[in-house]
Amino acid sequence: MNTVTVDVAKKTVSVGGGAVWKDVDEKAAKYGLAAVGGTVNHTGVGGLTLGGGYGWLSGEHGLTIDNLLAATVVLADGTMVRASATEHEDLYWALRGAGYNFGVVTEFVFQAHDQPNPIWSGIVAFTPDKLEAVIDSLNATVQNPDPRSGAMCIFAQPPGAPGPMVNVLVFYNGTREEGERRFAQLLALGPVVNTIAVIPYEQLNGLQNPMATYGGRKSFKGVYFQPPLNTKFIRGVFEEFCALNAAHEDLTPAILLEFYDMRKTCSVPLASTAFANRSPSLNGLLNLRWNDESKDGFYRGWARELQAKFKAQFDAQVGAGTGDVPQYINYAEPGDVVVNNIYGENFPRLQKVKAQYDPTNVFSKMHPIVKRD
Ligand SMILES: Cc1cc2nc3c(=O)[nH]c(=O)nc-3n(C[C@H](O)[C@H](O)[C@H](O)COP(=O)(O)OP(=O)(O)OC[C@H]3O[C@@H](n4cnc5c(N)ncnc54)[C@H](O)[C@@H]3O)c2cc1C
């Protein structure tokens, strides 16, 4: 279930339903190819793809599902079908964004892309007084988008640091000179740590692995924001984050804010796949990790409150009730602020496809397609 085979002539990769992205990145790289996968390479291909999926290559090539050519699926009644643009088209449509609801995918076939060159990436860390300037520079990259580039701002306390730092993971699919030119404003702010290097593509999605380890108790909550990210708002978030971090020694918290070029993702019509979140809003994550079970409620409650503040900020900036779905489904958990509307305007068609392929609702663990009032 974790095998990966490459068709060099067609530039496609066929991936077992149990593979992780490391399997794909490493195999494709042997042929000078890359697929649009996640930014932490021990994430599963299955869940990430079925909920849309994106990563560093999305600026150039769109979502993971926008590169999904076919899937082999075992349905609830045990039959095995292939879904593609010409076979079981309704299922193919539904798998791309609501895919955990229809069966077990045993194989995904992705369009891969030429990736002959190494890439420019690494972490630059700034002291907290630089927060506004860092965010200004990242906002500027979104205002002047480049599909080959992306960045993540990460609030976290690196090992050995006296407190939380403003860390930025930068990416440029090109040379050192191109990367440095692209992020000149950020680099001019004087990072106290700089790990940027030119590395093979297949190493890129391993860079965050030391921060995304197994074990412990965790809360993983998605937030969203409208660029340009408001610096006054984010200063308040950072202060809250620092207070939480200082008060709880057993806690390892991090907040991630993504700055990607969304144009390619937004260029695909909303109704052409089940994925409901094609909008220029950007995503973030509240990641908390601890060991003491008795603190579950407190930490999850803290994250939920902060999530609501992000939503309030977004609504104030954009206007509530637009009908759009700004929440990324793969970053959403039950109890999150907009989960009731996670499929947006694609929901009625999803109900029909669900009735056809899984009428007894066998596949219902993750964002189930259930009748709403
Ligand atoms: C550390 C970390 C980093 C992340 N980075 C990114 C990122 O860069 N980009 C991004 O888009 N998302 C990212 N995510 C979110 C990620 O997409 C979701 O957490 C996703 O659910 C992970 O899928 P999984 O298969 O690993 O998880 P699982 O929990 O195993 O699966 C999630 C759901 O998918 C179903 N599923 C999994 N495989 C199959 C299959 N073959 N057939 C049918 N159903 C299946 C499962 O039953 C479950 O309902 C990240 C998550 C983590 C924890």
Ligand as a Chemical Component Dictionary entry (heavy atoms), coordinates in Angstrom:
data_LIG
# 
_chem_comp.id                   LIG 
_chem_comp.type                 NON-POLYMER 
_chem_comp.pdbx_formal_charge   0 
_chem_comp.three_letter_code    LIG 
# 
loop_
_chem_comp_atom.comp_id 
_chem_comp_atom.atom_id 
_chem_comp_atom.alt_atom_id 
_chem_comp_atom.type_symbol 
_chem_comp_atom.charge 
_chem_comp_atom.model_Cartn_x 
_chem_comp_atom.model_Cartn_y 
_chem_comp_atom.model_Cartn_z 
_chem_comp_atom.pdbx_ordinal 
LIG C1  C1  C 0 2.471   17.793 10.785 1  
LIG C2  C2  C 0 1.404   18.066 9.758  2  
LIG C3  C3  C 0 1.694   18.822 8.624  3  
LIG C4  C4  C 0 0.720   19.054 7.655  4  
LIG N1  N1  N 0 1.035   19.759 6.528  5  
LIG C5  C5  C 0 0.107   19.890 5.554  6  
LIG C6  C6  C 0 0.443   20.511 4.315  7  
LIG O1  O1  O 0 1.560   20.961 4.091  8  
LIG N2  N2  N 0 -0.513  20.615 3.372  9  
LIG C7  C7  C 0 -1.773  20.130 3.570  10 
LIG O2  O2  O 0 -2.589  20.244 2.655  11 
LIG N3  N3  N 0 -2.125  19.544 4.726  12 
LIG C8  C8  C 0 -1.210  19.408 5.717  13 
LIG N4  N4  N 0 -1.548  18.809 6.887  14 
LIG C9  C9  C 0 -2.945  18.416 7.120  15 
LIG C10 C10 C 0 -3.188  17.047 6.524  16 
LIG O3  O3  O 0 -3.564  17.213 5.169  17 
LIG C11 C11 C 0 -4.321  16.332 7.291  18 
LIG O4  O4  O 0 -3.943  16.185 8.640  19 
LIG C12 C12 C 0 -4.636  14.992 6.652  20 
LIG O5  O5  O 0 -5.820  14.493 7.234  21 
LIG C13 C13 C 0 -3.509  14.010 6.847  22 
LIG O6  O6  O 0 -3.802  12.805 6.201  23 
LIG P1  P1  P 0 -3.239  11.412 6.774  24 
LIG O7  O7  O 0 -3.550  10.379 5.760  25 
LIG O8  O8  O 0 -1.832  11.605 7.220  26 
LIG O9  O9  O 0 -4.094  11.291 8.112  27 
LIG P2  P2  P 0 -5.133  10.211 8.612  28 
LIG O10 O10 O 0 -5.587  10.722 9.939  29 
LIG O11 O11 O 0 -4.567  8.846  8.526  30 
LIG O12 O12 O 0 -6.316  10.314 7.571  31 
LIG C14 C14 C 0 -7.186  11.409 7.519  32 
LIG C15 C15 C 0 -8.522  10.930 6.947  33 
LIG O13 O13 O 0 -8.333  10.459 5.630  34 
LIG C16 C16 C 0 -8.761  9.110  5.534  35 
LIG N5  N5  N 0 -7.839  8.402  4.643  36 
LIG C17 C17 C 0 -6.486  8.374  4.705  37 
LIG N6  N6  N 0 -5.990  7.622  3.705  38 
LIG C18 C18 C 0 -7.054  7.179  2.995  39 
LIG C19 C19 C 0 -7.201  6.350  1.839  40 
LIG N7  N7  N 0 -6.153  5.812  1.214  41 
LIG N8  N8  N 0 -8.465  6.105  1.388  42 
LIG C20 C20 C 0 -9.541  6.631  2.012  43 
LIG N9  N9  N 0 -9.470  7.415  3.110  44 
LIG C21 C21 C 0 -8.234  7.676  3.595  45 
LIG C22 C22 C 0 -8.726  8.559  6.953  46 
LIG O14 O14 O 0 -9.639  7.499  7.122  47 
LIG C23 C23 C 0 -9.131  9.785  7.749  48 
LIG O15 O15 O 0 -10.532 9.949  7.756  49 
LIG C24 C24 C 0 -0.585  18.551 7.855  50 
LIG C25 C25 C 0 -0.876  17.801 9.001  51 
LIG C26 C26 C 0 0.105   17.544 9.936  52 
LIG C27 C27 C 0 -0.234  16.719 11.159 53 
# 
loop_
_chem_comp_bond.comp_id 
_chem_comp_bond.atom_id_1 
_chem_comp_bond.atom_id_2 
_chem_comp_bond.value_order 
_chem_comp_bond.pdbx_ordinal 
LIG C1  C2  SING 1  
LIG C2  C3  SING 2  
LIG C2  C26 DOUB 3  
LIG C3  C4  DOUB 4  
LIG C4  N1  SING 5  
LIG C4  C24 SING 6  
LIG N1  C5  DOUB 7  
LIG C5  C6  SING 8  
LIG C5  C8  SING 9  
LIG C6  O1  DOUB 10 
LIG C6  N2  SING 11 
LIG N2  C7  SING 12 
LIG C7  O2  DOUB 13 
LIG C7  N3  SING 14 
LIG N3  C8  DOUB 15 
LIG C8  N4  SING 16 
LIG N4  C9  SING 17 
LIG N4  C24 SING 18 
LIG C9  C10 SING 19 
LIG C10 O3  SING 20 
LIG C10 C11 SING 21 
LIG C11 O4  SING 22 
LIG C11 C12 SING 23 
LIG C12 O5  SING 24 
LIG C12 C13 SING 25 
LIG C13 O6  SING 26 
LIG O6  P1  SING 27 
LIG P1  O7  DOUB 28 
LIG P1  O8  SING 29 
LIG P1  O9  SING 30 
LIG O9  P2  SING 31 
LIG P2  O10 DOUB 32 
LIG P2  O11 SING 33 
LIG P2  O12 SING 34 
LIG O12 C14 SING 35 
LIG C14 C15 SING 36 
LIG C15 O13 SING 37 
LIG C15 C23 SING 38 
LIG O13 C16 SING 39 
LIG C16 N5  SING 40 
LIG C16 C22 SING 41 
LIG N5  C17 SING 42 
LIG N5  C21 SING 43 
LIG C17 N6  DOUB 44 
LIG N6  C18 SING 45 
LIG C18 C19 SING 46 
LIG C18 C21 DOUB 47 
LIG C19 N7  SING 48 
LIG C19 N8  DOUB 49 
LIG N8  C20 SING 50 
LIG C20 N9  DOUB 51 
LIG N9  C21 SING 52 
LIG C22 O14 SING 53 
LIG C22 C23 SING 54 
LIG C23 O15 SING 55 
LIG C24 C25 DOUB 56 
LIG C25 C26 SING 57 
LIG C26 C27 SING 58 
# 
